[in-house]
Amino acid sequence: MSANTLITSRPRDVQVAEIAKDTLVLRSRTWERLKFEVEYSRQRGTTANSYLIQADKKALIDPPGESFTEIYLQELAQYLDFATLDYIVLGHVNPNRRATLQVLFSQANQATLICSRPAANALKTAFPEWESRIQAVRSEDTLDLGQGHNLTFITVPTPRWADGLCTYDSATKILYTDKFFGAHICEDTLFDEDWKRLDAERHYYFDCLHAPQAKQVEVALEKLSIFPAKCYAPAHGPVVRYSLSRFTFDYRQWCQKQKLQELSVALLYASAYGNTAIVANAIAQGLIENGVNVESINCELAEPAEITRVVEACDGFIIGSPTLGGHAPTQIQTALGIVLATAAKTKLAGVFGSFGWSGEAIDLLESKLKDANYLLGFETIRVRFTPTDEIFQQCKEAGASFAQNLKKTKKLRTARQVVTETQVDRTEQAVGRIIGSLCVLTTRDGESHKGVLTSWVSQATFNPPGIMVAIAEEQNADLMCHPGDKFVLNILKEGRNVRRYFSRNSVLGNNPFVNLSTQTADNGCLILTEALSYLECTVQNQIKCGDRWLIYAVVDKGQVLETDGLTALEYRKSGSYY
């Protein structure tokens, strides 16, 4: 009998252990594949982690889904009198978890349910009788359990989990991360001592769950970074104690890798009961495995401007919808209108959807795109009721096929461009491959502070430390082209969208600093406290070259504001414009 057979023959159980003062983990374990979904397809089993904090007040974090309801509540009863439970904290809500909540609520009818506002709305719709027992929280709301256990809540919405909520306990410095920093693997080991062995499972988990929403994951990482966590307590897999900084670094690197892929696909969808979202995730996995960046957009949550931005920037798009009452949801109809008005006809398209009794929404999407002369990158996917394992494989293959077709289309377009473009075009494209650190350069004109966005900066000397900046007249050159002029170079941090407050030019009357936290440097110019680092500089020499001033300045002083951040970089396709 093989080792694998020995492992998978073990029955489901609940492993209980103390992980910190007054804190227990209850790991509901299955040694076989839990579901027929892409994220579980490595078939290493999984754990559904729940946590119990027993201070003056008692809080239960993330009870598992109905697959474990019975054995979980039986084990929990050994450590908790349900009549004394004060709070149930939910990182996210899905139909599977509601089944456990119903049983738990019947035995702990005095408990208050803590969740994000989107989760509260969903629960009140499903269980209106619970309304008085549900408490919605926002980021930075706190809950004092006594004995130093002061919980802080952090909302972390993503396309897949719009109701995402993380929780930080100041007493134990445990950050309860729900769907972040997990892995689908089941074993007796509680912590991540041998964390290097977990790399493959962690990366696969990220690719399945988070790669299509890398942009939102980066935002979530920024929110979580302010908490001095000593331990991550995820929803699945080992508790993270020994590889905290490395795992966080990996998440940032994996997000960056997605953004730097040459080709990008916009994956637009809405999902009434979760089935369409599952199909979308399977398609995304096929794309990601074939080297394509996926930007997933849940149209139920996204603003039209966000959909427009993604559709304009992508190389191809795929749109999916459930069928409700014989129609596509309003949000999908809106997204379709944006696509038809915005997406170039040369972009590759795809259609998918799920339905119960009919599939009119899928037919609508397909016919509208074909009528508009879009080429489809795979045969339209129609899924009735809950997707099966065979459907998941079909969806992954469709994603892979779309990626290959997209690469072929891109190669043909590139070949045609090479034939027709001039040498000047090729030179501009080559110059555009020069990248630079994205910075905000702040100056002062009397009592007026000014700031412009630039990436045309480089180190020029070691001793004294000096930099070279290329600036245009409209970038406040008059305040920096004389020896002795002062400025601050704020080097921006990747994933933190400070740049949206600044333009390349200095706009008369514009004050971008009203929306930002700042402090005044010794030289009188402003430091952006959300920057990665800053340099206080004094101009030494200048020369007029072409349409720019080249400014050489010495660095008087500087400071790194966040030691674990990455420098924001600017990538261009042409050297003739920003």
Salt bridges, closest charged atoms under 4 A:
ASP13 OD2 - ARG29 NH2 2.76
ASP22 OD2 - LYS21 NZ 2.83
ASP22 OD2 - HIS149 NE2 2.80
GLU37 OE1 - ARG160 NH2 3.86
GLU39 OE1 - ARG160 NH2 2.90
GLU39 OE2 - HIS184 NE2 2.76
ASP62 OD1 - ARG97 NH1 3.30
ASP169 OD2 - HIS149 ND1 2.80
ASP178 OD2 - HIS92 ND1 2.87
GLU187 OE2 - ARG197 NH2 3.23
ASP188 OD1 - ARG10 NH2 3.27
ASP188 OD1 - ARG29 NH1 2.95
ASP192 OD2 - ARG202 NH2 3.50
ASP194 OD2 - ARG197 NE 3.11
ASP199 OD2 - LYS196 NZ 3.08
GLU201 OE1 - ARG42 NE 2.90
GLU201 OE2 - ARG44 NH1 2.84
ASP207 OD1 - HIS203 NE2 3.76
GLU218 OE1 - LYS259 NZ 3.19
GLU222 OE2 - ARG252 NH1 3.14
GLU222 OE1 - LYS493 NZ 3.18
GLU222 OE1 - ARG496 NH2 2.71
ASP250 OD1 - ARG246 NE 2.83
GLU289 OE2 - LYS396 NZ 3.24
GLU295 OE2 - ARG309 NH2 2.68
GLU306 OE2 - LYS215 NZ 3.47
GLU306 OE2 - ARG309 NH2 3.04
ASP315 OD1 - LYS410 NZ 3.25
ASP363 OD1 - ARG382 NH2 2.79
GLU366 OE2 - LYS370 NZ 3.64
GLU366 OE1 - ARG382 NH2 3.12
ASP389 OD1 - ARG33 NH2 3.32
ASP445 OD2 - LYS450 NZ 3.89
GLU447 OE2 - ARG444 NH2 3.40
ASP485 OD2 - HIS482 ND1 3.36
GLU494 OE2 - LYS259 NZ 2.32
ASP522 OD2 - LYS557 NZ 3.01
ASP547 OD2 - ARG548 NH1 3.35
GLU562 OE1 - LYS493 NZ 2.30
GLU562 OE2 - ARG496 NH1 2.58
GLU570 OE2 - ARG499 NH2 3.92
GLU570 OE2 - ARG504 NH2 2.06
